[in-house]
Amino acid sequence: MAGLLHLWEEGAHGLRRSFLFSSFTAGIAFVNDVAAVAENQHHHPHIAVDYTCVTLTVNTHDAGGAVTAKDHKLASAVDALYLALKD
């Protein structure tokens, strides 16, 4: 799954990736799943919902907004959630 990290763009605000869904409610269900994982990891992404597109941005506030191993761990977990939905 680490290979999916290439789908995340690293920019000035952290790692960012957009996920597309067939409906608004499917996107919101994904957001709820991401929220559960984020709570478990004690690491919370910025989440933007635009109809069927969910965009996540992760960085580590305690590291001055830099991208750290915490961000890569959360990104990998989110990728796993998304892949499970596509199976």
N, C-alpha and C positions, 0 to 999 in steps of 0.2 A: 504494500500500500504506500510505502514511502515514495514510490515512483509517481504517485499522483500529485505530490507536492509541486511538480512542475506546472500544474494547473493553477497554482496560487501565484499571484504576482507580488513581488516585494517592492514596496514603494516607500515614500516618506512617512506614511502613517502605519506601516506594518505589512503583514501578509494580507492579501485580499483575494477573494474568489466569489464569483457569482454562480448561482445554481438556478436552473430553469425547471419549472414544474408545469403540469398540465392544467392546473387550476389554482386559484387563490387559496382555497382550503388545503390543498396538498402542500403548498409552500408554508402555510402557517403550521401545519402538522410537523413539518421538518424543523421549523423554528422551535417548536416545543421540545422536540427531541434534542436539538442542539442545546437548548437551555438546560435540560437535565444533565447532559454530559458536562457542560460548563460548570454547573453547580458542583458536580462530583469532583471536577478537577480544580475547583476554586480559581477558575480563570475564565473571564467572561469577554466574549467578543462584542464588537459593535455590530448591530444587526439592522439592515435596511431592507424593507419589503416594498417592492414596486409591482403590484398585481401578482404575476406569476414568476417574478424574479426575486430571489433572496440573495443579498450580498452581505458577506461577512468580512470584517476586518479585525485582525488580532494583532496585538502588541503587548508588551509587558510594561505596565505603568511604573512598577517598582524599579525598572531599569531605564527610566527616562523615555519610555516609548519605543525602545529598541526591540528588535525581534530576537527572541531567546528560544531555548529548548522548549519552554512552556508553550510557546506559540506553535512550534512544529508538532508537538504532541497533540494539542487541540486540533490543529488542522488535519492531522492524520485520523483522529477520531471522527471528525466531521466527514471526511472523505469516506470512511467506513459506513457511516450512517447513510450517506447518499447512495453508495454502491448497493447497500442492502435494499433500498427502495427501488432500485433499478432491476433487481433480480426477479 
